[in-house]
């Protein structure tokens, strides 16, 4: 029988795919840091010497972030990865899922909108050719999608081996007398109430409204903009649905992994993209393109919602782990829990 911690051929293949998918993006970013303008057309803002320091900083940061995917792929498939503390693994994987999920869902949707010519008349990704060459978007986002699929599969396999006993079963299997159930409910309700703001603003922007948008952002809207705004609404709803289902034990026959997955991916997408959009806006050297107060508030509340749900999830798994440690030991338990 295959050992729970063995690195099987499928896992090695997924690891190789994840690592190889990072190389084009890292190579492109390193070339830009070195001064190359490959993929950056004449007239692009990225060629502006005044933007050079900010561009260097963000390119360096993005190289480190994508290099972290390589580290995670190794961690999820090597024996030493089993000894990493849970929080030290879960947090970067949560961030990776949060950053990649909107791209994995949004980019194919953008391609479909473009192919069907259902844009709003404001244009689609092709209009961004003045900013970056068209092939750059396909190379970068295509690589991100492959990274997300490979890394996600590796994490599911890893989590099944190490923590499968914590997220198997149905909602009905959760204990009714949980000592933190009141706190879980309060956190879920607060997160859901707060999520109304980003969900509402993104829904307005997806519907064509310019309320709360800066003048520059309103003028630069394309078909891609509307697709991504709609995606953020979906992630806000997914986060609220997952958190409320777990806290109030709704849908007794529902598999526990469903609300956990919704809360995991949704909260990561809200928090990480809220933080990234705030960071890029606050460090923009062009005051005319800086986010409006409403935009910054929306991004900040997204971060708060995501972090609230993440914290609630940490307590949920901590409690589940404590309960599992008190349960009678069975052969099945020994197979699932690492020594």
Buried (B, 14 or more C-beta within 10 A) or exposed (E): EEEBBEBEEEBEEBBEBBBBBBEBBBEBBEBBBEEEEEBBBEEBBBEEEEBEEBBEEBBEEBBEBBEBBBEBBBBBBBEEBBEBEBEEBBEBBBBBBBBBBBBBBBBEBBBEBBEEEEBBEBBBBEBBBEBBBEEBBEBBBBBBBBBBBBBBBBBBBBBBBBBBBBBEEBBEEBEEEBEBBEBBBEBBBBBBEBBEBBBEBBBBBBEEEEEBBBEBBBEBBBBBBBBBBBBBBBBBBBBBBBBBBBBBBEBEEBBBBBBBBBBBBBBBBBBBBBBBBBEBBEEBBEEEBBBBEBBBBBBBBBBBBBBBBBBBBBBBBEBBBEEBEEEEEEEEEEEBBEE
